[in-house]
Amino acid sequence: MTEAAELPPAPEQAREVFGDRFADAVRYAELLAETGVQRGLIGPREVPRLWERHLLNCAVLSEVVPEGVTVCDVGSGAGLPGIPLALVREDLKITLLEPLLRRTTFLTEVVELLGLDHVTVVRGRAEEVMGKIQPVHVVTARAVAPLDRLATWGIPLLRPYGEMLALKGDAAEEELKSASAALSKLGAVETSILHVGEGVVDPMSTVVRVEVGESPGGVRFAAKRAKAARTGRARRRR
């Protein structure tokens, strides 16, 4: 039996969540189960629980993303949560940021196949792209790193008064407590833990929200952004 054969049928909740994009969500699930496993982007044991644990778990993040904003999915990997979010929310402009070539190759293939015109794939590390991509309203991430380390990558990519939304597990509250000092230094002004996906996923998805003030990343990153902006203006004048 192939790994693709282990992919279960889409649950009824998927039709409700993905709506007109349901067929595209099914195709994405098939790609994860086939190509994703073959290229080592997800483990074969994840295939039977792709819908509940991965696609739906990520899609419900849309409940807390404001309308019409720009989003950067940091460490996008196989496209989670960025691609499910893009399928549900065509009003968003989403950047999938991923450093590994084999992953960005897969992401580019998926984006083209599914016609996700509002999604851009960028290869690079978060700390390398500052000044190369425009600051965004929302940074998303899932299973990338502990919250304190994730924040050092994600928060500097935000616009003033933006927010980072990190999908976390049962230890979310503990992570948030241990990261509080680091988050404050990075310009965070408010944090909260949200639960989304009621009636869709069980247990509900846990999201750590980190809202920043006028200096995302703190003073040091504000100086780096200013320098990058000056360099960009100088290059345009040449």
C-alpha positions as a Markdown table, in Angstrom:
| # | Residue | x | y | z |
|---|---|---|---|---|
| 1 | Met | 0.0 | 0.0 | 0.0 |
| 2 | Thr | 1.4 | 3.4 | -0.9 |
| 3 | Glu | 1.5 | 6.4 | 1.4 |
| 4 | Ala | -1.0 | 8.2 | -0.8 |
| 5 | Ala | -3.5 | 5.4 | -0.2 |
| 6 | Glu | -3.4 | 6.0 | 3.5 |
| 7 | Leu | -4.8 | 9.5 | 3.1 |
| 8 | Pro | -8.3 | 9.4 | 4.5 |
| 9 | Pro | -11.3 | 11.1 | 2.8 |
| 10 | Ala | -11.8 | 14.8 | 3.7 |
| 11 | Pro | -14.0 | 15.2 | 6.7 |
| 12 | Glu | -17.3 | 17.2 | 6.3 |
| 13 | Gln | -15.8 | 20.1 | 8.2 |
| 14 | Ala | -13.2 | 20.6 | 5.4 |
| 15 | Arg | -16.0 | 21.3 | 2.9 |
| 16 | Glu | -17.4 | 24.0 | 5.2 |
| 17 | Val | -14.0 | 25.6 | 6.0 |
| 18 | Phe | -12.5 | 25.6 | 2.5 |
| 19 | Gly | -15.8 | 26.3 | 0.7 |
| 20 | Asp | -15.1 | 27.0 | -3.0 |
| 21 | Arg | -11.5 | 26.0 | -2.5 |
| 22 | Phe | -12.4 | 22.5 | -1.2 |
| 23 | Ala | -11.1 | 20.8 | -4.3 |
| 24 | Asp | -7.8 | 22.6 | -4.1 |
| 25 | Ala | -7.5 | 21.7 | -0.4 |
| 26 | Val | -8.0 | 18.0 | -1.4 |
| 27 | Arg | -5.3 | 18.4 | -4.1 |
| 28 | Tyr | -2.9 | 19.9 | -1.5 |
| 29 | Ala | -3.6 | 17.1 | 0.9 |
| 30 | Glu | -2.8 | 14.6 | -1.9 |
| 31 | Leu | 0.4 | 16.4 | -2.7 |
| 32 | Leu | 1.5 | 16.4 | 0.9 |
| 33 | Ala | 0.7 | 12.7 | 1.2 |
| 34 | Glu | 2.6 | 11.8 | -2.0 |
| 35 | Thr | 5.3 | 14.3 | -3.0 |
| 36 | Gly | 5.6 | 15.7 | 0.5 |
| 37 | Val | 6.4 | 12.3 | 2.0 |
| 38 | Gln | 8.7 | 11.4 | -0.9 |
| 39 | Arg | 10.7 | 14.5 | -0.5 |
| 40 | Gly | 10.9 | 14.2 | 3.3 |
| 41 | Leu | 8.7 | 17.3 | 3.9 |
| 42 | Ile | 6.4 | 15.4 | 6.2 |
| 43 | Gly | 6.6 | 12.1 | 7.9 |
| 44 | Pro | 4.6 | 9.1 | 6.5 |
| 45 | Arg | 2.9 | 8.7 | 9.9 |
| 46 | Glu | 1.3 | 12.1 | 9.5 |
| 47 | Val | -0.6 | 11.1 | 6.4 |
| 48 | Pro | -3.6 | 9.5 | 8.2 |
| 49 | Arg | -4.1 | 12.6 | 10.3 |
| 50 | Leu | -3.3 | 15.3 | 7.6 |
| 51 | Trp | -6.8 | 16.8 | 7.7 |
| 52 | Glu | -7.4 | 17.2 | 11.4 |
| 53 | Arg | -3.9 | 17.7 | 12.6 |
| 54 | His | -2.5 | 19.8 | 9.8 |
| 55 | Leu | -4.9 | 21.3 | 7.2 |
| 56 | Leu | -7.9 | 22.1 | 9.4 |
| 57 | Asn | -5.7 | 22.9 | 12.4 |
| 58 | Cys | -4.0 | 25.6 | 10.3 |
| 59 | Ala | -7.0 | 26.8 | 8.3 |
| 60 | Val | -8.9 | 27.9 | 11.5 |
| 61 | Leu | -6.1 | 30.4 | 12.2 |
| 62 | Ser | -8.0 | 32.5 | 9.7 |
| 63 | Glu | -10.5 | 33.3 | 12.5 |
| 64 | Val | -8.0 | 35.7 | 14.1 |
| 65 | Val | -6.3 | 37.2 | 11.1 |
| 66 | Pro | -7.7 | 40.7 | 10.2 |
| 67 | Glu | -9.2 | 41.3 | 6.7 |
| 68 | Gly | -7.0 | 42.5 | 3.8 |
| 69 | Val | -3.7 | 42.4 | 5.6 |
| 70 | Thr | -0.2 | 41.3 | 4.5 |
| 71 | Val | 1.1 | 38.0 | 6.1 |
| 72 | Cys | 4.5 | 36.4 | 6.3 |
| 73 | Asp | 4.5 | 32.7 | 7.2 |
| 74 | Val | 8.0 | 32.2 | 8.8 |
| 75 | Gly | 9.6 | 28.8 | 8.3 |
| 76 | Ser | 6.7 | 27.7 | 6.1 |
| 77 | Gly | 8.1 | 24.2 | 5.5 |
| 78 | Ala | 5.5 | 22.3 | 3.5 |
| 79 | Gly | 3.2 | 25.3 | 3.6 |
| 80 | Leu | 1.7 | 25.1 | 7.0 |
| 81 | Pro | -0.1 | 27.2 | 8.0 |
| 82 | Gly | 0.4 | 29.5 | 5.0 |
| 83 | Ile | -1.2 | 27.5 | 2.3 |
| 84 | Pro | -4.4 | 26.4 | 4.2 |
| 85 | Leu | -4.7 | 30.1 | 5.3 |
| 86 | Ala | -4.4 | 31.2 | 1.6 |
| 87 | Leu | -7.0 | 28.7 | 0.5 |
| 88 | Val | -9.5 | 30.1 | 3.1 |
| 89 | Arg | -8.6 | 33.8 | 2.8 |
| 90 | Glu | -8.1 | 35.2 | -0.7 |
| 91 | Asp | -8.2 | 38.7 | 0.7 |
| 92 | Leu | -4.7 | 38.3 | 2.2 |
| 93 | Lys | -1.3 | 38.9 | 0.6 |
| 94 | Ile | 0.8 | 36.0 | 1.9 |
| 95 | Thr | 4.6 | 35.4 | 1.7 |
| 96 | Leu | 5.8 | 31.9 | 2.4 |
| 97 | Leu | 9.3 | 32.3 | 3.8 |
| 98 | Glu | 11.5 | 29.2 | 3.9 |
| 99 | Pro | 15.3 | 28.8 | 3.8 |
| 100 | Leu | 15.5 | 25.2 | 2.3 |
| 101 | Leu | 15.5 | 24.8 | -1.5 |
| 102 | Arg | 13.7 | 21.5 | -1.6 |
| 103 | Arg | 10.9 | 23.1 | 0.4 |
| 104 | Thr | 10.6 | 26.3 | -1.6 |
| 105 | Thr | 10.6 | 24.2 | -4.7 |
| 106 | Phe | 7.6 | 22.3 | -3.4 |
| 107 | Leu | 5.9 | 25.4 | -2.2 |
| 108 | Thr | 6.3 | 27.1 | -5.6 |
| 109 | Glu | 4.9 | 24.0 | -7.4 |
| 110 | Val | 1.8 | 24.0 | -5.0 |
| 111 | Val | 1.2 | 27.8 | -5.4 |
| 112 | Glu | 1.3 | 27.5 | -9.2 |
| 113 | Leu | -0.8 | 24.3 | -9.4 |
| 114 | Leu | -3.5 | 25.7 | -7.1 |
| 115 | Gly | -3.5 | 29.2 | -8.8 |
| 116 | Leu | -2.7 | 31.0 | -5.5 |
| 117 | Asp | -2.0 | 34.4 | -7.1 |
| 118 | His | -2.0 | 36.1 | -3.7 |
| 119 | Val | 0.9 | 34.0 | -2.5 |
| 120 | Thr | 4.6 | 34.6 | -3.0 |
| 121 | Val | 7.4 | 32.1 | -2.1 |
| 122 | Val | 10.6 | 33.6 | -0.8 |
| 123 | Arg | 13.7 | 31.5 | -0.1 |
| 124 | Gly | 15.7 | 32.8 | 2.9 |
| 125 | Arg | 16.0 | 33.0 | 6.7 |
| 126 | Ala | 14.0 | 35.6 | 8.5 |
| 127 | Glu | 17.1 | 37.4 | 9.7 |
| 128 | Glu | 18.4 | 37.7 | 6.1 |
| 129 | Val | 15.3 | 39.2 | 4.5 |
| 130 | Met | 14.9 | 42.3 | 6.5 |
| 131 | Gly | 14.9 | 45.2 | 4.1 |
| 132 | Lys | 14.4 | 42.9 | 1.2 |
| 133 | Ile | 10.7 | 42.2 | 1.8 |
| 134 | Gln | 8.2 | 44.8 | 3.0 |
| 135 | Pro | 7.2 | 44.7 | 6.7 |
| 136 | Val | 3.9 | 42.9 | 7.2 |
| 137 | His | 0.9 | 43.3 | 9.3 |
| 138 | Val | 0.9 | 39.6 | 10.6 |
| 139 | Val | 3.6 | 37.0 | 11.0 |
| 140 | Thr | 2.4 | 33.4 | 11.3 |
| 141 | Ala | 4.4 | 30.3 | 12.3 |
| 142 | Arg | 3.8 | 26.7 | 13.3 |
| 143 | Ala | 6.2 | 24.3 | 15.0 |
| 144 | Val | 9.2 | 26.3 | 14.0 |
| 145 | Ala | 11.0 | 27.0 | 17.3 |
| 146 | Pro | 10.4 | 27.8 | 21.0 |
| 147 | Leu | 8.5 | 31.1 | 21.3 |
| 148 | Asp | 11.5 | 33.2 | 22.5 |
| 149 | Arg | 13.6 | 32.2 | 19.5 |
| 150 | Leu | 10.7 | 32.4 | 17.1 |
| 151 | Ala | 10.0 | 35.9 | 18.2 |
| 152 | Thr | 13.6 | 37.1 | 17.4 |
| 153 | Trp | 12.9 | 35.9 | 13.8 |
| 154 | Gly | 9.3 | 36.9 | 13.3 |
| 155 | Ile | 8.7 | 40.1 | 15.2 |
| 156 | Pro | 11.4 | 42.2 | 13.3 |
| 157 | Leu | 9.4 | 41.5 | 10.1 |
| 158 | Leu | 6.3 | 43.2 | 11.4 |
| 159 | Arg | 5.0 | 46.7 | 10.7 |
| 160 | Pro | 4.5 | 49.0 | 13.7 |
| 161 | Tyr | 1.5 | 47.7 | 15.7 |
| 162 | Gly | 1.5 | 44.4 | 13.8 |
| 163 | Glu | 1.1 | 41.0 | 15.4 |
| 164 | Met | 2.7 | 37.5 | 15.4 |
| 165 | Leu | 0.3 | 34.6 | 15.5 |
| 166 | Ala | 2.1 | 31.3 | 16.5 |
| 167 | Leu | 0.3 | 28.0 | 16.5 |
| 168 | Lys | 1.4 | 26.2 | 19.6 |
| 169 | Gly | 0.5 | 23.0 | 21.6 |
| 170 | Asp | -0.3 | 22.3 | 25.2 |
| 171 | Ala | 2.8 | 24.1 | 26.5 |
| 172 | Ala | 1.7 | 27.4 | 25.0 |
| 173 | Glu | 1.1 | 29.1 | 28.4 |
| 174 | Glu | 4.4 | 27.9 | 29.8 |
| 175 | Glu | 6.3 | 29.1 | 26.7 |
| 176 | Leu | 4.6 | 32.5 | 26.9 |
| 177 | Lys | 5.6 | 32.9 | 30.5 |
| 178 | Ser | 9.2 | 31.9 | 29.9 |
| 179 | Ala | 9.5 | 34.2 | 26.9 |
| 180 | Ser | 7.9 | 37.3 | 28.4 |
| 181 | Ala | 11.2 | 39.1 | 29.1 |
| 182 | Ala | 12.5 | 38.4 | 25.6 |
| 183 | Leu | 9.2 | 39.5 | 24.0 |
| 184 | Ser | 9.3 | 42.8 | 25.9 |
| 185 | Lys | 12.8 | 43.5 | 24.6 |
| 186 | Leu | 11.5 | 42.9 | 21.1 |
| 187 | Gly | 8.9 | 45.5 | 21.4 |
| 188 | Ala | 5.9 | 43.4 | 22.4 |
| 189 | Val | 3.2 | 45.4 | 24.2 |
| 190 | Glu | 0.5 | 42.8 | 24.7 |
| 191 | Thr | 0.3 | 39.0 | 24.6 |
| 192 | Ser | -2.6 | 36.5 | 24.8 |
| 193 | Ile | -3.5 | 32.9 | 24.2 |
| 194 | Leu | -6.4 | 32.2 | 21.8 |
| 195 | His | -8.3 | 29.0 | 21.0 |
| 196 | Val | -9.8 | 28.7 | 17.5 |
| 197 | Gly | -11.6 | 26.2 | 15.5 |
| 198 | Glu | -14.6 | 25.4 | 17.7 |
| 199 | Gly | -16.7 | 22.7 | 16.0 |
| 200 | Val | -14.0 | 22.1 | 13.4 |
| 201 | Val | -11.0 | 20.6 | 15.2 |
| 202 | Asp | -10.9 | 18.8 | 18.6 |
| 203 | Pro | -9.0 | 19.9 | 20.5 |
| 204 | Met | -9.2 | 23.5 | 19.3 |
| 205 | Ser | -6.1 | 25.0 | 17.9 |
| 206 | Thr | -4.0 | 27.1 | 20.3 |
| 207 | Val | -2.6 | 30.4 | 19.1 |
| 208 | Val | -0.2 | 32.6 | 20.9 |
| 209 | Arg | -0.7 | 36.2 | 19.8 |
| 210 | Val | 2.1 | 38.8 | 20.3 |
| 211 | Glu | 1.2 | 42.4 | 19.5 |
| 212 | Val | 3.9 | 44.9 | 19.0 |
| 213 | Gly | 4.1 | 48.7 | 19.4 |
| 214 | Glu | 5.8 | 51.2 | 17.2 |
| 215 | Ser | 9.2 | 49.5 | 17.3 |
| 216 | Pro | 8.9 | 45.8 | 16.2 |
| 217 | Gly | 12.0 | 44.0 | 17.2 |
| 218 | Gly | 13.1 | 46.7 | 19.6 |
| 219 | Val | 15.6 | 49.5 | 19.2 |
| 220 | Arg | 18.3 | 47.4 | 17.6 |
| 221 | Phe | 16.1 | 46.2 | 14.8 |
| 222 | Ala | 14.6 | 49.6 | 14.3 |
| 223 | Ala | 18.1 | 50.9 | 13.5 |
| 224 | Lys | 18.6 | 48.0 | 11.1 |
| 225 | Arg | 15.4 | 48.7 | 9.3 |
| 226 | Ala | 16.2 | 52.4 | 9.0 |
| 227 | Lys | 19.6 | 51.5 | 7.5 |
| 228 | Ala | 18.0 | 49.0 | 5.1 |
| 229 | Ala | 15.5 | 51.6 | 4.0 |
| 230 | Arg | 18.3 | 54.2 | 3.4 |
| 231 | Thr | 20.3 | 51.6 | 1.4 |
| 232 | Gly | 17.2 | 50.8 | -0.7 |
| 233 | Arg | 16.6 | 54.5 | -1.5 |
| 234 | Ala | 20.2 | 55.0 | -2.5 |
| 235 | Arg | 20.0 | 52.0 | -4.9 |
| 236 | Arg | 16.8 | 53.3 | -6.5 |
| 237 | Arg | 18.4 | 56.7 | -7.1 |
| 238 | Arg | 21.3 | 55.1 | -9.1 |
